[in-house]
Amino acid sequence: MLESDTFQTIKNPAEGIYKEKGSKFIALAFPITSEDEVKGIIQSLRKQYHDARHHCYAYVLGFEGEVWRANDDGEPSSTAGKPIHGQLISRNITNTLVVVIRYFGGTKLGVSGLINAYKSAASDALNNADIITKTINDSYKVNFAYPALNDVMKLVKDEDLIIKEQHFDNNCSVVLGIRQSKVAFVLDKINKIDSAMAEYINTE
């Protein structure tokens, strides 16, 4: 069971393949963080595989998988994008795009044949992917006076916090990534440090 402040995604791009009746289905999986990335990847693949008949895809974004899309790219409705999307859902993976590129072999596969082909190709790519668990982190900017530097840095070290930005002068600041399950505890510690003030930025 995944903890509430973690999610699963793939570490690096991965590839899979499925062949049936002369048709070849090349599946490519990519880690993504936004819908804008999807457009760029699809455009690039359309150029790279310009002689392929279909570039079907599905993606899931968000810690709860709340943002998603499935695209059949000219294949009969729900025979391509939906089976690809189903493979992402069945593995509980988010922030991932899978594109399946089809080279038509001359023999029609029928609806059930297409569903199986796109599902199998997507499954192969995800089987070849390195699936990792990541924590959901809240980013906070902490402002403090220079004399509090040691206390702040000790807290960073003790609680294994991520320093994303830092600025040290008479007035200092650090931007910290804090795992969600530890936020309340860490903010309480920050409040006890003289002159330190924490300000929420975003969640990622």
Secondary structure, 3 states (H helix, E strand, C coil): CCCCCEEEEECCCEEEEEEECCEEEEEEEEECCCHHHHHHHHHHHHHHCCCCCEEEEEEEECCCCCEEEEECCCCCCCCCHHHHHHHHHHCCCCCEEEEEEEECCCCCCHHHHHHHHHHHHHHHHHHCCCEEEEECEEEEEEEEEHHHHHHHHHHHHHCCCEEEEEECCCEEEEEEEEEHHHHHHHHHHHHCCCCCEEEEEEEC
